[in-house]
Amino acid sequence: MQDYATEVTSAGIARLAGVGRAAVSNWRRRHTDFPRPVGGTETSPAFALPEVEGWLRRHGKLAEVPLRERVWQQLAGHPAGPLTALTHAGCVLLLIHDRSPVWLEVGSGTDERLAALLPGALERVLTPRFGDAYLSAVNSRRPVNSERSVNSEGSVNLEPPTAPRLLPSVPLLRAVAELAAEIGARHTFEFLLGRHLDAHPRPYPPTPAGLAALMAALAGPAARTVLDPACGTGALLRAAGHGPGRRLYAQDGTPGLAALTALRLALHTRAPVRAAAGDTLRADAHPELRADAVLCHPPFNDRDWGHDELAYDPRWEYGFPARTESELAWVQHALARLRDGGTAILLMPPAAASRRSGRRIRADLLRRGALRAVVALPAGAAPPYNIPPHLWVLRRPEHAPVQPEVLLADAGRFAGEGRGGPDWPGVRESVLDAWRTFDRAGRLDERPGLARSVPVIELLDDDVDLAPARHLPPPPATDGTGRLTDVRERLGETLRLATGLTPPPVDPAPPAAGRLPLTTVGELARAGALTLRTGGHGGHTRGPVLTDHDVLSGTGPSGTLPESDGEAVLTAPGDVVVPVLGGGAVARVVDERTAGAALGRNLVLLRPDPAALDPWFVAGFLRGTANNRRASSYASTATRLDVRRLRLPRLALPEQRRYGARFRSLDEFERALGQAARLGERLVRGMYDGLTDGTIAPD
């Protein structure tokens, strides 16, 4: 295989060297020995990766390409496309995970020998995991000869590729194996899949890990056969796939994603996986399946779900959904794929509980005992983060209930302050306890403000409104007034603190102060005075994640990285964290409260050398408005900050600390003001609510 089989773009070169794309353009103009393009287009040329690595080293731009970055660039520049490359890599990682001695045996020797022996070795791994009959049906339709890993009829194609098709992938596969030896096969695939999804985002957002775990727990441990008809990257099946006797079925409409999801599930569980690609509602890949459980996070508000083609589909047992009720089509699809007595858990938009166009279907679901519970989750539980989604718990009726009741629960009290931060342990404990009690007894005594079981007859009015908040009693008045008293006391303390932290009167600086010699963050990074890292590429830890929203609002870590556990950037005290989107001049110094959190997306971390830089000095100068304007680029709808272009004055460490002490006092004042604003808002909202619902007297 020729060296230039793996190509890299200017953006990839910039990432390898840790510079901006403008620097790469300057290198091409100024250095006559810069590698010539070997592909791409005139406006977006591609270069041979080995030639680029050699040039960067010769010119001192790069000491050594990090192994992760080298593997990713080989995958992204694969001649057959990144999807084929990632599928080949996933198959080899599954071989390493399941039968590492076999990989060691076939991997020895020449590239040609590896390509010749690997198909047989992969077949012995893929067949037990994905099924002999299934693979045979797939293979009879279409060979793997393109960038897509699904065939023309939509079935996942995990056929072991032939030696000629594997040969261009051999350098990549050897590098993947080297990375797997360092961090493990599972984490290697998570890293590569996460980077691939970053570069090719899905139109529908992923399911957060806390939500996936809750949905799997609601389905119960007895479920052996589990289906996700809108599987995405497999978060729900991954949460449900552990336990003896599990069999996992998946389908997704995004081309190529189902094959990657099947490999991901196989790396995370021992359960057999049957995955398919295609439009589930129009072309169901599992029409004969009768599963114990269905877990589903369907696309919301989808007008193009097949309304005109599916008018006489036998799945509509409870009524033909309106064009605007795609979620009710998914509900009935889930019920149709359950065995009698099986359970389905679906994430739903809150509007599906009350839209008039769906009231007849909701009524029939209630009358026949198919809808067993509606649970309102806190805002921030799933994208979009500004609305509180619902969970619908359904069960395929074995017989009509004599006196049917339905559980309505509201976990909104467990909302967190951050964008991705509900109190998941609190949500899980309260929701599971209410559901399990109701499921055993068929009813639940009132839990004010949290849950109650409602006779179906009470809900069968003209609206059939199932929103839990409209049917639950308010929490006890003493609890509400007690919380307001506590908020008022905390607000008073915070206001007194803010008053004490108010900056003193300022004196003008001498004229020479504005003419200090300057340097940039990029220059400091190249000199070793600080380390620069980018967040959002995953983390094997399940700990908290610091999001850009947390940095902007000054709150604690609140996010999660459920889909990316291959590479985490963990914060440490003294780090400086900067958001790169939004156009605001913000920088935050990590303290003990934030230390240890993984760095989220759209954040850059600067780790100053304490012998050279004071972190508060760095953060303060990075927040300068003029500084941010010079380092920002502007699109029609967004502003992006190039952190490397931000400037700092060249000062001795004692002088840096003088500035740093002042910046630190300003930060404390700002935090106090923000806390006072949040407490004041909570107090005002609580007073309005208490006065209007009768739990607080007006005098």
Disulfide bonds with the S-S distance in Angstrom:
none
